[in-house]
Structure formats: C-alpha cells, structure tokens
C-alpha cells in the first residue's frame, strides 16, 4: 500500500481515470523464486506478478559471509501496448540478532508503455531505497518493509505532450515467504 500518490503519477496505476487520479494505491504480488547454490556464484531465478504486471527476475549474490550482498534485474513482460515495469536493484543483508536481519534494497524503477488504444504513451522512472526486517522461521519468513519512491514521469494524451512531473511517495509492504525447512 502506498501513501497518497500525486495525481500525475497515480494516473499510471489507475483504471478509467483521466484526471484527479491522486490516491493511495493498493497492490498484491505473487512470486516464485528458485535459488541455485553450490555452483560457485549463488543465483536466484524468479518470475511473478507485481500487481497486474508480469516479470522475470535474476539476482546474483556477489558478496557472501555475515553481510551478503548482490545485484539483480527484473524485466517486465509487455503485451501489445500494455504497461510494463522493470527494476535494477542491489540488496544487502545486515544481521541484527537470531533469526532477524535488516534488508536494504535500493532500485531504479521504470514503468512504461501505452494505453490499450495506443493514444496515451508514457513513462515513470524512480529511485527507490527500501528497508525491511526479515523475521525468519524454520519454514517461512515475514518481511515488513518501507520504501520511498522519488521519481519523474512524462506522458502524452491523444497526441498532446503533457508537462513532465515529479512525485514522491512511500510504500509499506509485507512479504510472506514459504520455503523448505532450514536449520
């Protein structure tokens, strides 16, 4: 769930809204991730939906040890003129105490595309620093997190270029993960 998203940016995540679209934006996502370890560089492959936007993801853990870190990319899968989202991100885990870690995840985010009728192209690009708290259990994890979105967007409406805009808003999310038992 976001805080209030300014009118111009909220337009991108609204259905049937031409003006006065500013509002909080709820969303739900689902994801499948498979980790590959024991082959040198730990890698994570994933696919899912961020709201209604499908994506494929690759992440490589570049640093190991007490504070693992890495980088990854999520590539949105566009359909015809539809909207798609892409992320380039870096992650770092910082241990706090038993079964808890601070997760830092900063990303560059791009939302781009066109309306189904092809008359409203646009894009929104943002820097998104985020922090979460990993609460680890034997077969599951819960991660409450907070992110700040600082972005800039442009769009057209039926051939007329609208003024570029800036937007700042926050996102609160909770992630639930189920996995095989870990020691």
C-alpha positions as CSV (number, residue, x, y, z in Angstrom):
1,X,0.0,0.0,0.0
2,X,1.3,3.4,-0.9
3,X,0.8,6.8,0.8
4,X,-1.1,9.3,-1.3
5,X,0.4,9.2,-4.8
6,X,0.3,12.6,-6.6
7,X,-2.3,12.9,-9.4
8,X,0.0,12.7,-12.4
9,X,1.9,9.6,-11.1
10,X,-1.3,7.9,-9.8
11,X,-2.7,8.0,-13.4
12,X,-0.3,5.2,-14.3
13,X,-1.8,2.8,-11.8
14,X,-5.5,3.8,-12.2
15,X,-8.2,2.2,-14.2
16,X,-10.6,4.6,-16.0
17,X,-9.2,7.8,-14.6
18,X,-8.3,10.7,-16.9
19,X,-7.8,13.4,-14.3
20,X,-7.8,13.8,-10.5
21,X,-6.3,10.3,-10.1
22,X,-4.3,11.1,-6.9
23,X,-4.9,8.4,-4.3
24,X,-3.2,5.7,-2.2
25,X,-2.5,2.7,-4.4
26,X,-3.0,-0.9,-3.1
27,X,-1.4,-3.8,-4.8
28,X,-0.7,-7.5,-4.3
29,X,2.1,-9.5,-5.8
30,X,2.9,-13.2,-6.2
31,X,6.3,-14.6,-7.0
32,X,8.1,-17.9,-7.5
33,X,11.8,-18.0,-6.8
34,X,14.4,-20.8,-7.2
35,X,17.9,-20.5,-5.7
36,X,20.9,-22.1,-7.3
37,X,23.7,-22.7,-4.9
38,X,26.8,-24.9,-4.9
39,X,27.7,-23.8,-8.5
40,X,30.1,-21.1,-7.4
41,X,28.1,-17.9,-7.5
42,X,24.7,-18.2,-5.7
43,X,21.9,-17.1,-8.1
44,X,18.2,-16.7,-7.7
45,X,15.8,-17.0,-10.7
46,X,12.2,-15.8,-10.3
47,X,9.0,-14.9,-12.0
48,X,5.8,-13.4,-10.9
49,X,3.3,-10.5,-10.9
50,X,3.7,-7.1,-9.3
51,X,0.0,-6.2,-9.2
52,X,-1.0,-7.0,-12.8
53,X,2.4,-6.6,-14.3
54,X,4.3,-9.9,-15.0
55,X,8.1,-10.1,-14.7
56,X,11.1,-12.4,-14.8
57,X,14.0,-11.8,-12.3
58,X,17.7,-12.8,-12.0
59,X,19.7,-12.0,-8.9
60,X,23.3,-12.9,-8.1
61,X,24.8,-12.8,-4.6
62,X,28.1,-11.2,-5.2
63,X,29.3,-11.0,-1.6
64,X,28.9,-13.7,1.0
65,X,29.7,-14.0,4.7
66,X,28.0,-12.2,7.6
67,X,26.7,-9.4,5.3
68,X,25.8,-10.9,2.0
69,X,25.1,-8.5,-0.9
70,X,24.3,-8.7,-4.6
71,X,22.5,-7.2,-7.6
72,X,19.7,-8.2,-9.8
73,X,17.3,-7.2,-12.5
74,X,13.5,-7.7,-13.0
75,X,12.4,-7.4,-16.6
76,X,8.7,-6.7,-17.2
77,X,6.9,-8.6,-19.8
78,X,4.9,-6.2,-22.1
79,X,1.8,-7.3,-24.0
80,X,1.0,-5.2,-27.1
81,X,0.6,-1.6,-26.0
82,X,0.3,-2.5,-22.3
83,X,2.3,-1.2,-19.4
84,X,5.3,-3.0,-18.0
85,X,7.7,-2.4,-15.1
86,X,11.4,-3.0,-14.9
87,X,13.8,-2.8,-11.9
88,X,17.6,-2.8,-11.5
89,X,18.4,-3.4,-7.8
90,X,21.0,-4.0,-5.2
91,X,20.5,-5.9,-1.9
92,X,22.4,-6.2,1.4
93,X,21.5,-8.2,4.5
94,X,22.7,-6.9,7.9
95,X,22.4,-9.3,10.9
96,X,20.6,-7.9,13.9
97,X,20.1,-10.9,16.2
98,X,19.0,-14.6,16.0
99,X,16.6,-15.0,13.1
100,X,16.4,-11.3,12.3
101,X,18.1,-9.3,9.6
102,X,17.9,-5.8,8.3
103,X,17.4,-5.9,4.5
104,X,18.5,-2.9,2.4
105,X,17.3,-2.9,-1.2
106,X,17.7,0.1,-3.5
107,X,16.4,0.1,-7.0
108,X,16.0,2.0,-10.2
109,X,12.4,1.5,-11.3
110,X,10.8,2.1,-14.7
111,X,7.1,1.9,-15.5
112,X,6.4,2.5,-19.2
113,X,4.1,1.6,-22.0
114,X,0.9,2.8,-23.7
115,X,-2.8,2.6,-23.1
116,X,-4.7,-0.3,-24.9
117,X,-5.9,2.2,-27.6
118,X,-2.3,3.4,-28.3
119,X,-3.2,7.0,-27.6
120,X,-1.5,7.5,-24.1
121,X,2.1,6.6,-24.0
122,X,4.2,7.5,-21.0
123,X,6.9,6.5,-18.5
124,X,7.7,7.0,-14.9
125,X,11.3,6.4,-13.7
126,X,12.2,6.5,-10.0
127,X,14.9,5.8,-7.4
128,X,13.5,3.6,-4.7
129,X,15.5,3.0,-1.5
130,X,13.9,0.4,0.8
131,X,14.5,-1.2,4.2
132,X,12.8,-4.3,5.6
133,X,13.1,-6.5,8.7
134,X,13.5,-10.2,8.0
135,X,11.7,-12.3,10.6
136,X,12.9,-15.9,9.9
137,X,11.1,-19.1,10.9
138,X,12.0,-22.7,10.1
139,X,9.7,-22.9,7.0
140,X,8.7,-19.3,6.5
141,X,9.7,-15.7,6.6
142,X,7.9,-12.4,7.1
143,X,9.3,-9.2,5.9
144,X,7.6,-5.9,6.8
145,X,9.3,-3.1,4.7
146,X,9.2,0.6,3.9
147,X,10.3,2.2,0.6
148,X,10.5,5.8,-0.6
149,X,9.7,6.5,-4.2
150,X,11.3,9.6,-5.8
151,X,10.5,9.8,-9.4
152,X,9.9,11.7,-12.6
153,X,7.3,11.0,-15.3
154,X,6.2,12.1,-18.8
155,X,3.2,11.1,-20.9
156,X,1.0,12.1,-23.8
157,X,-2.7,12.1,-24.2
158,X,-4.1,11.7,-27.7
159,X,-1.0,13.4,-29.3
160,X,-0.7,16.2,-26.8
161,X,2.5,16.2,-24.7
162,X,1.7,16.8,-21.1
163,X,4.1,18.6,-18.7
164,X,6.8,16.4,-17.1
165,X,6.1,15.9,-13.4
166,X,7.9,14.8,-10.2
167,X,6.4,12.5,-7.5
168,X,7.5,11.4,-4.0
169,X,5.5,8.9,-2.0
170,X,6.1,5.9,0.3
171,X,5.2,2.2,0.1
172,X,4.6,-0.1,3.0
173,X,4.6,-3.8,2.3
174,X,4.6,-7.1,4.0
175,X,6.1,-10.1,2.3
176,X,5.3,-13.7,3.3
177,X,7.6,-16.5,2.1
178,X,7.2,-20.2,2.4
179,X,10.2,-22.4,1.8
180,X,11.7,-25.8,2.7
181,X,12.8,-26.3,6.2
182,X,16.2,-24.7,7.1
183,X,18.4,-25.4,10.0
